[in-house]
Structure formats: C-alpha cells, structure tokens
Amino acid sequence: MKLNELFHKWIQTVKQWWEKGIIQRTSRITYDVIWNIILFFIVIGVIGLFFVGGVGAGYFASLVKDEPVRSEEDMTTAIYNYSETSEIYFDNDVFMGEISSDLYREEVELTNVSDWVQKAVIATEDAEFEEHHGVVPKAVLRAMFQEVTNSAVKTGGSTLTQQIIKNQILTNEVSFERKAKEILLAMRAEQFLSKDEILQAYLNIVPFGRNANGQNIAGVQTAAQGIFGVDAKDLNLPQAAFIAGLPQSPFAYTPFQNGGKVKDEEGLQAGLSRMKTVLSRMLEAGYINQDEFDEAINYDVVGNLADSSSSAFEKYPYLTNEIKDRAAAILQKQLAVEDGYTIEDLNNSEDLSEEYSIKAERALSQGGYKINTTINQKIYDKFQEVTKDYNNFGVEKVARNEKTNEVIMTENEDGEEEPLVQPVQAGSVLIENSTGKIISFVGGRDFDIAQLNHATQAKRSIGSTAKPILVYAPAMDLGKVQPGSIIADLNVGNYSWLPGNYSKNTHGLVTARKALTSSYNIPAAKVYQDILPNDPVGKYFSKMGFSNITDIQHEIPSMAIGTFEATVEENVNAFSTFGNDGNFVDAYIIESIENIDGDKVYQHESKPTKVFSPQTNYLILDMMRDVLTQGTATTARAYLNNSGVDWAGKTGTGSSYTDGWFVATNPNVSLGTWIGYDYKQSLDSGYSGRNQAYWAKLVNAATAIDPELMAPSKNFNSPSGIVSRSFCKTSGLLATNTCSDFGLVGSDIYNAKYVPTKKDNSLIDGRYVEVNGEAVIAGENTPEEFVKGDGVAFNPEWLEENGYDKLGDLSQLFPRNNSLFSGVDIPASTDEIKNDGKAPGAPTSLSKSGKQLTWKKSSSNDVVGYRVYRAANPDSKFNLIGNTIKTSFSIGNSNAVYQVKAVDYFGKESNTSKALEVGDFSEPKEKKKEENKEKSKDNEKPTEEAEETAKKEEEAKEETAKKEEEAKEEEENTKKNKPTDDDTKKKSDTQQ
C-alpha cells in the first residue's frame, strides 16, 4: 500500500510540474544542452576531418612533388619498355635460338593467351580489375594500416595497374613515397590504356621463376613454354592456375631448381598449394564451376612439366658467342652515335668504349632484337660433324711454355695438379667471295676443352700463305716480276736477310711460278726486298682486312715468309680478294638487326676495295693453281670429290712447325683451314698432308649440301691484257737463237704491260770440256778431241751483273734434277784452270772387265780425258786407238797389250799406265823373235797403202764399239736419273 501511495504521489507531482510548465522548460534546456554538445562534436569532427584530409593531402602532395607529370606517350613507352630476349637466326630466316641472358622473355599478344590464364590472374591478383580506375581505396587503406601497425599478415593492395607501374616505371622500394607515386601513376595510366592493354602488359612483364633449363624467365609465353612446353594460348585450366600463382613469389613457387632439375616433393608443395588457392578464387569469382575445380585440383602438374632442352649456347657455343660479340659491337657504335659521339671518340677513349659496350650488351640481352646472320645452318652443322669425326689431326702433347719449355699444369676434378695435355686444335672459315658472307666456320674441336675461337680470335703465324698476298701479287702488280721471271734460289745477291728453305737445300735458277708452287723461301725473300721500298704492306696488305699491323711491320723483310700473325678469318678473307677479281670485301656474319617492333636498326652493306689489277689477280690465281696440281698441295686435290673445280691456293707453315695452313679460293668461295697446338708446340711430320685432307673433307661436305655454291662449273676468267710469251730459262728475258738451239726456251703467261723486252744476255756460244765432271770453257791448248764442239756458256758479264760470279761453282745455278736445262751442259765455271806446268798423273789400276778396259782416274785435277794405246804383243809398238773422257773404254777379245795416258786441260800427256796384256803371250820370246825375222825375209814388206787401210779398219771397229758403249751408258744413266714416285713426292721439299 505504501508503495502505491508513493507512486500516486509521484504522478500528482509530475502533473503539477506539467501544468505549471516546469517539465517543458527543463526538457528544452536538456535538449538544447545535448544538441549543442552533439553539434559541437560534429563541428569538431568535420573540422578534424578537413584538417586530417588537408594534412593527408598535403603529405601526399609532398610525396609526389618530384614526380613529373608524364605525357601519354611517355607513360605508354615506359610501360611497354619491358626487356625481351634477343633471338638469333641462321641465313634464310632459320631460327637458331636466344642470346644468353640473365632473364629470358618473349612477348605475346593478349589474343594469344589462354582465357584461363587471364581469368586466373584477375581472380588472384586483382578481383576488382574491371571496375576500378587503377586503385582500390579500401585495399590501399588496408595495406597502409597493415604497414603502420606492422601487421604480420599483409594482404596487399596493388592492382594489376599498380604492379605494372612498380615494375616498369618505379622500383621495388618499400616506402610511402614510392606508394604514393605508384597510386598517382596508376590512376593516370588508366586514363591512357584499356583494360586489355593493361592485362597484356602485365602478362608480358611479371617474372615467373625458372624454366626447365634453370633459366630465369618473365612473361607468360616464356613461362608456358619453359614450364609446360606449350604456348600460352594452349594452357589448360590447372596449368593456367599454376602459372598465375607464380608472380606472388616466383622462386618459391617455381617447380625447377637453379640448374633446371625438378624440385623434390617437399619443394613442390608451395607451388601446388598456391595453384589450389588460385583455383579457389576462380571458383569464388564464378569463373569456374565446382566440377572444373575438382578436376583441376587432381591434375598431375609434375607429370606434365616440360623437359629441359639445349639452348642455342649449348648447341652452338662458338657461334652464339661470336654473334653476340659482333652484334654488341654494332650496337655499341650505334648507341654512341645516337648520343652524339663519333667512332673516333669510342676508339680514343677506353672509358667511353667500356660505357657503351656495357650499354650495348644490356640492350642486346633485354631489347628483344632479331639478329639475322649469314651462317648456313646445314653447312655449319656438317662442318662441326666433320671436325668431330676427323681422326688425323695429330697426337696429343703435354703442354709446355713457349719460352721456358716448362710443363703447363692444370687442376683435375679432385683438385690435384697434373700436366695439361693438349690436342691439336683446328680452325676453318668459309667465305663467299663477292659479298664477304661468312657461310660457316669451325671454332675448335671441343668448346669444353678450349673456349678460344680458333677461326676468329686466335692469331697465328700465317707462314707461306703470305707469299701470294704480300710478295708475288704485289710484285707482279708493280711490274717487278711475272710468272716466267727467273730468280736464283741461292744465297747470293745484295740482300740484308735471306732465310733458309724448308728442305735446307737450294734449287738454282727457278721461275717465279716454280718458286711459289714449291714454296721456296729464298726467292720470296728476294722479291719482297726488291719491292720493299714500295711499301707492299701499306699499299696492298693493309687493304685486305688484317687488323694488327704495326709501323715496324712495313719494314721487316721476314714478313715475306709469314712471320705476321693473323686469324683464320683474316687470312681467308684476304685470299677471297683473288676470288673476287682483285677486290677485297670485308667478311661479316651479322646481316641485319631488327628491333622489337620489326624495324631494321642495322643492315650490312658490302663495300669492295680494289687491291690488285685484274691482270695481276689472274696471274697469281694461275700460279696458285699449280700449287694444287703439282706443288705443295697435291694432297688436297687428291682428296676432292670434284677435282675439276677451279681451285687456287697456298700452303703455309709457322716457324718451328707450330702452324699448318691451307687456304684456297674458287670462283665462288674461299675456304681455309689451320691446325696447331694452343701452346705453340711443333706439329709432327705429315701435318701439311693431314691438314689438306681435312680441308678437302670440309669442301666435300659443303659441296654435297650446296653444289652450286661450292662447285661452280665456270673457271676463273682470263681478263684482257694477258699474253703468252717465250723466255730464256736462264734469265727470263726474250729467247735468243742460243737459248733455242740448246732447248733453253720456256713459256708462260704475262701481263701485256710487263712482258720482257730485252733479249737474253746470259748465254754465249762456246767450246767446252769436262773437268772433274763439270763443263769448263776450253782453253787455247786444250786438245780438240776432248772439246765438245759448239757449246754454250754463261756470259761472264751477266754473271758479274747478277753477282753469280762470286759463286765459283756455277753448277749451283742448275735446278735440282736439272729439269730446267734438261740434256744441256753449261760450263759450271768461268774461272781459268791454273797451269801448274806439270804433266798429269798417270792412270792406275788398269784392268779388263768383259769387253771393257777400266782404270782409276788420274790424281790430277785438270785432266780433260784419256788416250788409249794398243800393241799387238808385248814386243810390238803401241799405237793410239782412241780417247775418252771416262775411265773406261770398249775393246774386243783379241790378244793385245794396252796402255792409257791422262791428258790435262793444257794438252800435257801423263806417263803411260802399266801395260795390260789381254790374251796368251806365253811362247818364249827368243823363238818368237827368230820366227819374226824369218817372216820378214820371206814376206814382202807391206805397202804404205795396205798399212793405212788396216789402220782405218781398226779405227772404225773401235769407233763402233765406243758408240755402242756410250749408248749403253747413256741408257743406264737415263734409268738412274728417272724420278721415282718417292722423288715426285719429295720435290715439294720447301717451306709450305
């Protein structure tokens, strides 16, 4: 009750307050107070928001104040400027491979990317991609909150557009400034680029870990090929989901290790788990249904990974390195010129050269260039196969230091030192003469053993291959020699330096053609020193692409025999001048370079340089033809399958036999081969033949692939101005009757401008005798029976003019085997025989063998012949029955007694030899005397006419016997002097 009363009382009080207006006044005051308080906080809040917004805006503005306002062109250029691996192509647009790079990437159009990939990327990386304008505010705020609070879980806040900006324009730096710039630029990029353009750029930019070769990759096409072995357009759902998950953590999720090996099961789990996450998000976004999800989850990713494949470098190490170096050199110059520098600036500044070399290599590895080369893939592959299969290069040797001869040591797999064993290395280059295209080359026998490119980088002594290009062709062009010019292969003449010949022998008077064909050193050295004042290095040699010519080499006589060092490419390139009518065209490999847009930034242009006249060029070619047909390179021709092709070439040997060369040209191409040890040790005997056989195998292999190129049916064309002339074999001048009468006339072709105009003055008619087996001009008192009628002799004035008078023994002028003066005796000396006033010594040891008298020659040195005497019996008078220059004389079998006397140059006769009785004279002498007396009484004395008749009959018999004997001896000598096959092989005993 009491409670009810209290409640009623409270009600009455409230009524009174209401009636009196007390409640109304109080409520209004409270409301006003509360509203004012709320209003106050609203105003404060709004002011705060404006303040914070202003501060935030100001802070944001301060972060991006240094970022320039980029134009549409600048933005799009920067975004699409992602690196792409450059590609190399063989001739005829045959793909070779990619240039080695730190990051492999291949661009692809969005239309060629699987829809599954596009949906997977959007679902995983940017679910609101189609709606936002470059930035998702709530995602940005969430990411900023996580960053400020240092949250352990970061969900990320970058759209695909922001990721493009970060990768292509900004850096990966973690800062508010970089994030602010990223937001600003992303919003700006959305104004210029469509969603498809942004998605395409993203798919070409982001990294995707490693491929099956262990190489770092970027871009979805490279990832599809490198991870699953398919194009991006052919990726299925699970493959697309796996690849789409990689960009978040490429190297954690990639299935491959650094070397290309597949990770173990534990290592694969991260990537497989990420794939399931991607599939889940695709399911949530409605891109796939539950059945597709379930099927994709069970896909065997590991079982469908790509197999590793050999890269271009692994398959073509020498070639790809060479192409990369040459392409970089081209781009280096272009980039420098674009920046306002000149080629001279590059050459004169090491720092500048290094700077642009780095820029060029970077551009090459990231610029997506297409490099077109001159290399014929089929021929190149065949050259490597022939080199690998050829087993006759020579033996391996323990490497030794060239100067100290110390053994070179190397470290084996166990880390222990052992002697380095080196094989004979090889290098070869095939060049098209008219264009300079390098069609193929051999860089070495095994890149794993030696990375040095022996075709383009190794500089070696070129040996006698220098003789055509530096000696004979320049000399002929200058009119100093012609093929028929005579040169003394002797150490005689006014020359500062003369080398020895390869064979250590000399060969007398030889033609320039013969000297080159057989590669004699002495004639080459003489001809070169004769033209040295004309600077053949500067006027000819330097025009043919040789790179390391120094000033002193313009003056060194030994350049004549190839002491100069050059690469195989340089040497073959020089010989291609002969194959191109005397015009040099610099060899090259890079045909053109195209940028990522397909525009040509470089196109090679061949520029011929005239070196030799057409007449000189043809003459040297004709001389070098003989090198293959009868000179030092007959082995090469013997191994050719198409021996009818018009090849002209030259062998060469480095000093101490360290290098073996053969370089030859035909109307289309030039091919050269080199063999040698990297540490410049001597090659074993037979090296030249082995190298020539290798050369021929390369020719045969290339001919089988492209016979039109390698085996032209046409020969080298003889230009106008080439004439044929006769010359005297002793001087090279016009033949005289004396030359003709004695068979000393030769014939060769000449440049019409330089045919000989003077008549020969080297020979004179003369009477001569043989002294000690040598022809000597007969003296006034020399007995006529020993004089060879009308003969020929060297003109003393001519000998003196050429310095040959100092030889003493003129037989040195005669070529070996006397092939030049076949069947002709020429006095070997003009020195007078000194008269000692004494009669010559008598012959000794007179004996009879069959029908021949034989004896030992006189001990005197001036004997010209022997007189033979006969008596009917020991008591009869001796009569002269004949004479001879030999130590034998033909007689019959009748009983007689013989004596021989020596006769000297001055007509003095020696004492008689001991008498030789032939037959039986055993009857007592006294009885015989008595019988003879009786006979003389009984018989009439022979008339003078009868005695004369008997004497003539006897002389006729003796003359007949003598001629028969001489004919027999001549036949035997002919057989002895006939060259054997071995002699023929040895005739090229010269430095090759």
PyMOL commands that set and color helices and strands:
alter all, ss='L'
color gray80, all
select helices_A, chain A and resi 2-20+22-64+72-79+91-93+110-112+115-125+137-148+160-168+176-192+195-205+220-228+232-234+237-248+250-253+265-284+290-297+302-304+312-315+317-338+343-348+350-366+377-389+463-477+512-517+521-534+536-539+541-544+551-554+557-561+568-579+614-629+634-639+655-657+687-705+707-710+737-741+752-754+784-786+796-801+804-807+810-813+816-818+925-938+944-977+981-986
alter helices_A, ss='H'
color red, helices_A
select strands_A, chain A and resi 87-90+94-98+104-105+207-210+216-218+370-373+397-398+409-411+417-419+421-422+425-432+438-442+460-461+486-489+508-511+565-566+583-584+590-594+600-603+609-610+648-653+659-665+669-676+722-728+745-751+763-771+774-777+788-794+844-849+852-856+863-871+879-884+888-890+896-904+916-918
alter strands_A, ss='S'
color yellow, strands_A
deselect
rebuild
show_as cartoon
